[in-house]
Structures are given as structure tokens and as C-alpha cells.
Amino acid sequence: MEAIVKTDFHFPGQVGKYTGKVRDVYDVNGKHLVMVATDRISAFDVILPEGIPYKGQILNRIASKFLDATADIVPNWKIAVPDPMVTIGHKCEPFKVEMVIRGYLSGHAWREYKAGRRSICGVEMPDGMVENQKFPEPVITPTSKAAEGHDEDISREKIIASGLVSREDYEQIEAYTRAIYQRGTEIAAKQGLILVDTKYEFGKKDGKIYLMDEIHTPDSSRYFYADGYEERLARGEKQKQLSKEFVREWLMANGFQGQTGQKVPEMTPEIVRGITERYVELYENITGEKFEMLPEAGASCGAETGREAILKRIERNVTSCLATLD
């Protein structure tokens, strides 16, 4: 299994490249973006030293499905998926906030709650709740999108007052956030899952708001298995979940939370393989489809094999697709 952790393409019309924590984004003619979902993995806003084979494909394919499944709610940036690891879409001006929506008291919200805080991003949380309990209504807890380092919690009022997003636009993306989360919740329920929390990114193009980037993937979302949820909650047990939280928990158990001076624990081949298996498990559960680890994932192009073949395949597929766009 080969992991793609770095790309350096030079596509026709390319005018720029942005390297994110997981995605490499190529700007083509200032009009289109080629987003390559690499196999990099991050936690606590730190890119971990080992890539996770097939992770990029899994993220890209789930995001593509959910972009299609929510296109009637909000326009999205996707134009085409020319390769399992790539989406090509409209270039939008992104809002400098991420819209996080939580249906349950888990993850970061629970850590804040356990520390005694009852307000997150200006949203009041009821007293007497326990970990993983469902909120009376989903709560939106935005973060400011940092160019580097940690994203920061921020309130609705501060976003509007600071001009990060206009009141009109914020109210619209807030409404979109609730509607998309509701759709995702319904789709997950059909697969026996609970969509616990997730985040969305939005941008503007020609005065119109678009949903951008990934949606409802294990990197951006947390899922619980619905079967046994109430029993585990009543017993105070951890929920059986599908998300990247298990990576964070493994890191925390080994003394790493992204703080200065802390060292990422060794990612052995067994650890890497286990993470791949968890990502495949989520793909199959949320989509209801079998994820085939076919040889074509690294299909040979002439004499190339492995990583080199995958990069050649991506370059060929993307170049061919770009030639069809205006």
C-alpha cells in the first residue's frame, strides 16, 4: 500500500498552488481549482509523519457523494471528479470561518464542558448533560479559519461585528448549515449511523454563496453507530464511533495533544494499517458500498509502479478533464 503525501503537478494554465493540512489545491487560470485529497493525516492541527494509504480516495469519494446529495439545498463548488483522489471545481472566495454544527455533546465541546465551561462560541449549553448526550437542538459553534496553526472558537456576534462575514451572508450560511446537517443526519440514519457533529466551509463566486471543500467525511465529521447508542449512554460507556477521534485518542493516550514540546508517537506499520482499516469501515458504512482496494488504485502507466504510477494517473486524468472546461 502506497501513501501519497506530496504532490508537485504543473497543470496547463496553472497559476498557483496551496498546500493545506491534507489537500493540495492547484489554481488553474484563476477560475478553477484542482483539489487533490492526499493521504496526509492531521490531528490537533498537526500533520502526522506517516500517510494513510487510500485515505485520500475515501475522503474524496465520500465528499463527492454528499455534495451531490445536498446540491438541491445549496450550490456547491464541484464540477467534476476526474480521479478517485481529485475534485475539480469553481474557484470561490472563501469565508474566513468554518461552520461547525453539533447535535451531541462530544469531542471539543465535551472537553470544554467537562472543564466547567457552559458556553462555547457564545452558545449556552444546558447544565446536567453527560458526554455524547444529544442537545435539545443542534448548536452552531463556528471557528475562525487560521492560515496556520489552530483554528479558534468564535461567536456569531464577533464574526458579524468584526466583518469576517456580513450579517446577511452569515444568516444565509447558518441556515444552509442547519439544512445540510439535517440532510446528512437523515442519510446517516438510513445506514444505522448518527451524524454527531460536522463542519462546513462556504465561499462566494459572482455574488453567489457556494458550499466548498469536503462534506460529511471522517475528517470533518463524527459518526456513532445508532445500534446500542442509548444503552451505552445510560451506562456511561464510550460510544462505538466512526471518525478521526480514535486517532486523537491514540495520540492523547501517548502524550500528544499538539502542544509545544510534545512529540508525535511512533506510527508503526500496524498503526497505519489500522487507521486505513477504520477509514475503509466508515466509507462502507456511510455509503453502503464496498470499498475495493483494487490494483488500479496504483495502476501502472508503462514501467512505473506504486507511488509514481498513482501520480502519473492523477496527472493524466486531471489534464484530460481540464481540456474539456471553458
BAPA-735886 format. One record per residue (C-alpha): residue number from 1; residue in three letters; chain; x, y, z. Coordinates in nm, 3 decimals. Layout:
BAPA-735886
  num  residuo  cadena     east    north       up
  NUM      ALA       A        X        Y        Z
...
END
This chain:
BAPA-735886
  num  residuo  cadena     east    north       up
    1      MET       A    0.000    0.000    0.000
    2      GLU       A    0.145    0.332   -0.110
    3      ALA       A    0.053    0.663    0.056
    4      ILE       A    0.058    0.988   -0.143
    5      VAL       A    0.173    1.259    0.097
    6      LYS       A    0.315    1.512   -0.150
    7      THR       A    0.227    1.628   -0.499
    8      ASP       A    0.400    1.872   -0.733
    9      PHE       A    0.196    1.893   -1.050
   10      HIS       A    0.220    2.153   -1.325
   11      PHE       A   -0.116    2.152   -1.499
   12      PRO       A   -0.194    2.355   -1.815
   13      GLY       A   -0.299    2.706   -1.711
   14      GLN       A   -0.180    2.659   -1.353
   15      VAL       A   -0.118    2.992   -1.178
   16      GLY       A   -0.077    2.887   -0.817
   17      LYS       A   -0.074    2.611   -0.558
   18      TYR       A   -0.187    2.599   -0.195
   19      THR       A   -0.082    2.319    0.038
   20      GLY       A   -0.325    2.254    0.322
   21      LYS       A   -0.307    2.004    0.604
   22      VAL       A   -0.449    1.728    0.383
   23      ARG       A   -0.525    1.875    0.041
   24      ASP       A   -0.304    2.019   -0.231
   25      VAL       A   -0.504    2.279   -0.422
   26      TYR       A   -0.399    2.395   -0.769
   27      ASP       A   -0.534    2.721   -0.913
   28      VAL       A   -0.597    2.693   -1.287
   29      ASN       A   -0.639    3.022   -1.473
   30      GLY       A   -0.777    3.186   -1.159
   31      LYS       A   -1.108    3.021   -1.244
   32      HIS       A   -1.094    2.656   -1.142
   33      LEU       A   -0.941    2.468   -0.851
   34      VAL       A   -0.793    2.119   -0.872
   35      MET       A   -0.816    1.975   -0.522
   36      VAL       A   -0.603    1.666   -0.462
   37      ALA       A   -0.701    1.476   -0.148
   38      THR       A   -0.366    1.337   -0.037
   39      ASP       A   -0.312    1.059    0.214
   40      ARG       A   -0.176    1.300    0.474
   41      ILE       A   -0.349    1.293    0.811
   42      SER       A   -0.363    1.569    1.069
   43      ALA       A   -0.476    1.585    1.430
   44      PHE       A   -0.468    1.875    1.673
   45      ASP       A   -0.384    2.088    1.366
   46      VAL       A   -0.056    1.898    1.323
   47      ILE       A    0.029    1.693    1.013
   48      LEU       A    0.135    1.349    1.132
   49      PRO       A    0.458    1.199    0.998
   50      GLU       A    0.306    0.900    0.815
   51      GLY       A    0.047    0.897    0.538
   52      ILE       A   -0.256    0.667    0.543
   53      PRO       A   -0.297    0.464    0.220
   54      TYR       A   -0.637    0.503    0.047
   55      LYS       A   -0.741    0.784    0.283
   56      GLY       A   -0.741    1.048    0.006
   57      GLN       A   -0.964    0.835   -0.215
   58      ILE       A   -1.203    0.769    0.070
   59      LEU       A   -1.235    1.136    0.164
   60      ASN       A   -1.278    1.248   -0.195
   61      ARG       A   -1.538    0.987   -0.282
   62      ILE       A   -1.749    1.047    0.031
   63      ALA       A   -1.735    1.425   -0.019
   64      SER       A   -1.840    1.388   -0.383
   65      LYS       A   -2.141    1.177   -0.287
   66      PHE       A   -2.259    1.423   -0.024
   67      LEU       A   -2.203    1.726   -0.245
   68      ASP       A   -2.437    1.562   -0.496
   69      ALA       A   -2.684    1.465   -0.222
   70      THR       A   -2.713    1.825   -0.094
   71      ALA       A   -2.694    2.019   -0.423
   72      ASP       A   -3.066    2.093   -0.404
   73      ILE       A   -3.010    2.275   -0.071
   74      VAL       A   -2.709    2.489   -0.161
   75      PRO       A   -2.496    2.527   -0.478
   76      ASN       A   -2.154    2.369   -0.439
   77      TRP       A   -1.815    2.417   -0.597
   78      LYS       A   -1.784    2.070   -0.757
   79      ILE       A   -1.759    2.044   -1.136
   80      ALA       A   -1.601    1.700   -1.188
   81      VAL       A   -1.420    1.412   -1.017
   82      PRO       A   -1.168    1.304   -1.282
   83      ASP       A   -0.972    1.080   -1.045
   84      PRO       A   -1.054    0.897   -0.720
   85      MET       A   -0.827    1.141   -0.534
   86      VAL       A   -0.927    1.463   -0.715
   87      THR       A   -1.217    1.705   -0.741
   88      ILE       A   -1.216    1.996   -0.986
   89      GLY       A   -1.443    2.286   -0.904
   90      HIS       A   -1.518    2.656   -0.915
   91      LYS       A   -1.272    2.890   -0.750
   92      CYS       A   -1.459    3.084   -0.482
   93      GLU       A   -1.355    3.349   -0.232
   94      PRO       A   -1.377    3.158    0.097
   95      PHE       A   -1.533    3.299    0.410
   96      LYS       A   -1.274    3.306    0.688
   97      VAL       A   -1.485    3.092    0.919
   98      GLU       A   -1.573    2.725    0.942
   99      MET       A   -1.932    2.644    1.033
  100      VAL       A   -1.923    2.370    1.297
  101      ILE       A   -2.258    2.218    1.392
  102      ARG       A   -2.304    1.979    1.683
  103      GLY       A   -2.603    1.758    1.752
  104      TYR       A   -2.438    1.588    2.051
  105      LEU       A   -2.206    1.685    2.337
  106      SER       A   -1.886    1.521    2.215
  107      GLY       A   -1.524    1.591    2.128
  108      HIS       A   -1.408    1.951    2.175
  109      ALA       A   -1.746    2.060    2.313
  110      TRP       A   -1.735    1.785    2.577
  111      ARG       A   -1.378    1.875    2.674
  112      GLU       A   -1.491    2.235    2.729
  113      TYR       A   -1.800    2.120    2.919
  114      LYS       A   -1.601    1.880    3.140
  115      ALA       A   -1.367    2.171    3.228
  116      GLY       A   -1.667    2.354    3.371
  117      ARG       A   -1.748    2.586    3.083
  118      ARG       A   -2.112    2.614    2.984
  119      SER       A   -2.071    2.845    2.688
  120      ILE       A   -1.896    2.770    2.361
  121      CYS       A   -1.878    3.026    2.081
  122      GLY       A   -2.139    3.230    2.265
  123      VAL       A   -2.381    2.936    2.270
  124      GLU       A   -2.510    2.831    2.612
  125      MET       A   -2.511    2.461    2.692
  126      PRO       A   -2.758    2.319    2.948
  127      ASP       A   -2.636    2.204    3.288
  128      GLY       A   -2.653    1.838    3.382
  129      MET       A   -2.553    1.691    3.047
  130      VAL       A   -2.327    1.389    3.006
  131      GLU       A   -2.077    1.302    2.736
  132      ASN       A   -2.233    1.214    2.399
  133      GLN       A   -2.583    1.324    2.505
  134      LYS       A   -2.799    1.476    2.233
  135      PHE       A   -2.853    1.852    2.251
  136      PRO       A   -3.216    1.969    2.262
  137      GLU       A   -3.141    2.135    1.926
  138      PRO       A   -2.821    2.125    1.716
  139      VAL       A   -2.585    2.409    1.808
  140      ILE       A   -2.358    2.602    1.571
  141      THR       A   -2.011    2.671    1.712
  142      PRO       A   -1.803    2.843    1.440
  143      THR       A   -1.427    2.871    1.429
  144      SER       A   -1.211    3.135    1.269
  145      LYS       A   -1.010    2.974    0.992
  146      ALA       A   -0.641    3.012    1.064
  147      ALA       A   -0.388    3.020    0.780
  148      GLU       A   -0.153    2.829    1.010
  149      GLY       A   -0.187    2.663    1.348
  150      HIS       A   -0.505    2.620    1.548
  151      ASP       A   -0.848    2.737    1.439
  152      GLU       A   -1.011    2.938    1.719
  153      ASP       A   -1.364    2.927    1.856
  154      ILE       A   -1.554    3.245    1.771
  155      SER       A   -1.908    3.363    1.837
  156      ARG       A   -2.171    3.457    1.580
  157      GLU       A   -2.175    3.812    1.718
  158      LYS       A   -1.798    3.854    1.688
  159      ILE       A   -1.795    3.720    1.332
  160      ILE       A   -2.051    3.981    1.226
  161      ALA       A   -1.909    4.267    1.436
  162      SER       A   -1.554    4.211    1.309
  163      GLY       A   -1.667    4.199    0.946
  164      LEU       A   -1.536    3.848    0.887
  165      VAL       A   -1.876    3.776    0.731
  166      SER       A   -2.159    4.021    0.670
  167      ARG       A   -2.478    3.973    0.870
  168      GLU       A   -2.675    3.883    0.558
  169      ASP       A   -2.421    3.626    0.441
  170      TYR       A   -2.378    3.481    0.789
  171      GLU       A   -2.750    3.430    0.836
  172      GLN       A   -2.761    3.253    0.499
  173      ILE       A   -2.470    3.018    0.567
  174      GLU       A   -2.613    2.947    0.912
  175      ALA       A   -2.942    2.843    0.750
  176      TYR       A   -2.754    2.633    0.493
  177      THR       A   -2.555    2.470    0.774
  178      ARG       A   -2.867    2.358    0.958
  179      ALA       A   -3.032    2.227    0.640
  180      ILE       A   -2.725    2.033    0.522
  181      TYR       A   -2.675    1.883    0.867
  182      GLN       A   -3.038    1.772    0.873
  183      ARG       A   -2.995    1.605    0.534
  184      GLY       A   -2.675    1.436    0.648
  185      THR       A   -2.849    1.317    0.964
  186      GLU       A   -3.128    1.160    0.759
  187      ILE       A   -2.885    0.986    0.523
  188      ALA       A   -2.674    0.856    0.812
  189      ALA       A   -2.985    0.721    0.990
  190      LYS       A   -3.068    0.508    0.687
  191      GLN       A   -2.726    0.346    0.727
  192      GLY       A   -2.768    0.289    1.101
  193      LEU       A   -2.544    0.580    1.194
  194      ILE       A   -2.575    0.905    1.390
  195      LEU       A   -2.411    1.217    1.245
  196      VAL       A   -2.283    1.361    1.572
  197      ASP       A   -2.113    1.677    1.453
  198      THR       A   -1.953    1.814    1.139
  199      LYS       A   -1.818    2.130    0.978
  200      TYR       A   -1.876    2.312    0.651
  201      GLU       A   -1.690    2.576    0.455
  202      PHE       A   -1.856    2.830    0.228
  203      GLY       A   -1.737    3.086   -0.022
  204      LYS       A   -1.864    3.329   -0.281
  205      LYS       A   -1.835    3.347   -0.658
  206      ASP       A   -2.001    3.618   -0.866
  207      GLY       A   -2.201    3.724   -0.561
  208      LYS       A   -2.340    3.374   -0.502
  209      ILE       A   -2.270    3.155   -0.197
  210      TYR       A   -2.128    2.808   -0.261
  211      LEU       A   -2.057    2.512   -0.035
  212      MET       A   -1.687    2.430   -0.068
  213      ASP       A   -1.430    2.167    0.017
  214      GLU       A   -1.526    1.835    0.181
  215      ILE       A   -1.853    1.738    0.344
  216      HIS       A   -1.953    1.459    0.585
  217      THR       A   -1.616    1.281    0.566
  218      PRO       A   -1.445    1.115    0.865
  219      ASP       A   -1.202    1.408    0.873
  220      SER       A   -1.475    1.670    0.903
  221      SER       A   -1.742    1.471    1.087
  222      ARG       A   -1.805    1.234    1.375
  223      TYR       A   -2.043    0.937    1.346
  224      PHE       A   -2.178    0.699    1.610
  225      TYR       A   -2.341    0.364    1.546
  226      ALA       A   -2.710    0.407    1.627
  227      ASP       A   -2.745    0.047    1.746
  228      GLY       A   -2.666    0.044    2.117
  229      TYR       A   -2.628    0.424    2.145
  230      GLU       A   -2.890    0.466    2.419
  231      GLU       A   -2.764    0.168    2.620
  232      ARG       A   -2.403    0.287    2.610
  233      LEU       A   -2.513    0.640    2.705
  234      ALA       A   -2.713    0.510    3.003
  235      ARG       A   -2.415    0.306    3.124
  236      GLY       A   -2.172    0.595    3.078
  237      GLU       A   -1.971    0.394    2.826
  238      LYS       A   -1.784    0.525    2.525
  239      GLN       A   -1.984    0.521    2.204
  240      LYS       A   -1.889    0.300    1.913
  241      GLN       A   -1.792    0.561    1.660
  242      LEU       A   -1.657    0.619    1.313
  243      SER       A   -1.449    0.935    1.294
  244      LYS       A   -1.097    1.062    1.327
  245      GLU       A   -1.148    1.089    1.703
  246      PHE       A   -0.986    0.748    1.751
  247      VAL       A   -0.662    0.896    1.610
  248      ARG       A   -0.682    1.187    1.857
  249      GLU       A   -0.750    0.944    2.142
  250      TRP       A   -0.448    0.731    2.045
  251      LEU       A   -0.230    1.043    2.035
  252      MET       A   -0.358    1.167    2.373
  253      ALA       A   -0.302    0.825    2.528
  254      ASN       A    0.058    0.853    2.410
  255      GLY       A    0.114    1.203    2.548
  256      PHE       A    0.048    1.418    2.241
  257      GLN       A   -0.209    1.696    2.205
  258      GLY       A   -0.027    1.926    1.964
  259      GLN       A    0.133    2.132    2.238
  260      THR       A    0.482    2.282    2.209
  261      GLY       A    0.749    2.033    2.308
  262      GLN       A    0.529    1.727    2.268
  263      LYS       A    0.643    1.454    2.031
  264      VAL       A    0.419    1.257    1.797
  265      PRO       A    0.432    0.888    1.900
  266      GLU       A    0.578    0.639    1.654
  267      MET       A    0.333    0.545    1.379
  268      THR       A    0.424    0.183    1.320
  269      PRO       A    0.307   -0.004    1.007
  270      GLU       A    0.046   -0.173    1.228
  271      ILE       A   -0.088    0.164    1.348
  272      VAL       A   -0.101    0.296    0.990
  273      ARG       A   -0.276   -0.016    0.863
  274      GLY       A   -0.527    0.006    1.147
  275      ILE       A   -0.611    0.367    1.057
  276      THR       A   -0.663    0.272    0.693
  277      GLU       A   -0.899   -0.006    0.802
  278      ARG       A   -1.103    0.238    1.013
  279      TYR       A   -1.136    0.478    0.719
  280      VAL       A   -1.249    0.193    0.494
  281      GLU       A   -1.501    0.091    0.761
  282      LEU       A   -1.650    0.439    0.768
  283      TYR       A   -1.667    0.456    0.387
  284      GLU       A   -1.854    0.128    0.366
  285      ASN       A   -2.092    0.215    0.648
  286      ILE       A   -2.182    0.567    0.541
  287      THR       A   -2.214    0.489    0.169
  288      GLY       A   -2.346    0.134    0.193
  289      GLU       A   -2.092    0.037   -0.073
  290      LYS       A   -1.796   -0.198   -0.065
  291      PHE       A   -1.462   -0.017   -0.089
  292      GLU       A   -1.247   -0.213   -0.330
  293      MET       A   -0.872   -0.183   -0.278
  294      LEU       A   -0.811   -0.258   -0.642
  295      PRO       A   -0.469   -0.269   -0.808
  296      GLU       A   -0.593    0.017   -1.028
  297      ALA       A   -0.561    0.246   -0.726
  298      GLY       A   -0.194    0.242   -0.819
  299      ALA       A   -0.240    0.128   -1.177
  300      SER       A    0.081    0.112   -1.373
  301      CYS       A    0.149    0.360   -1.652
  302      GLY       A    0.417    0.194   -1.857
  303      ALA       A    0.702    0.090   -1.632
  304      GLU       A    0.600    0.297   -1.328
  305      THR       A    0.476    0.124   -1.018
  306      GLY       A    0.336    0.224   -0.682
  307      ARG       A    0.351    0.591   -0.584
  308      GLU       A    0.494    0.704   -0.917
  309      ALA       A    0.213    0.533   -1.105
  310      ILE       A   -0.056    0.695   -0.890
  311      LEU       A    0.090    1.041   -0.951
  312      LYS       A    0.108    0.975   -1.327
  313      ARG       A   -0.252    0.858   -1.325
  314      ILE       A   -0.370    1.171   -1.144
  315      GLU       A   -0.179    1.399   -1.381
  316      ARG       A   -0.321    1.225   -1.687
  317      ASN       A   -0.680    1.225   -1.561
  318      VAL       A   -0.677    1.588   -1.447
  319      THR       A   -0.511    1.718   -1.764
  320      SER       A   -0.768    1.539   -1.975
  321      CYS       A   -1.057    1.684   -1.772
  322      LEU       A   -0.922    2.039   -1.774
  323      ALA       A   -0.909    2.030   -2.153
  324      THR       A   -1.290    1.995   -2.156
  325      LEU       A   -1.356    2.301   -1.934
  326      ASP       A   -1.413    2.653   -2.059
END
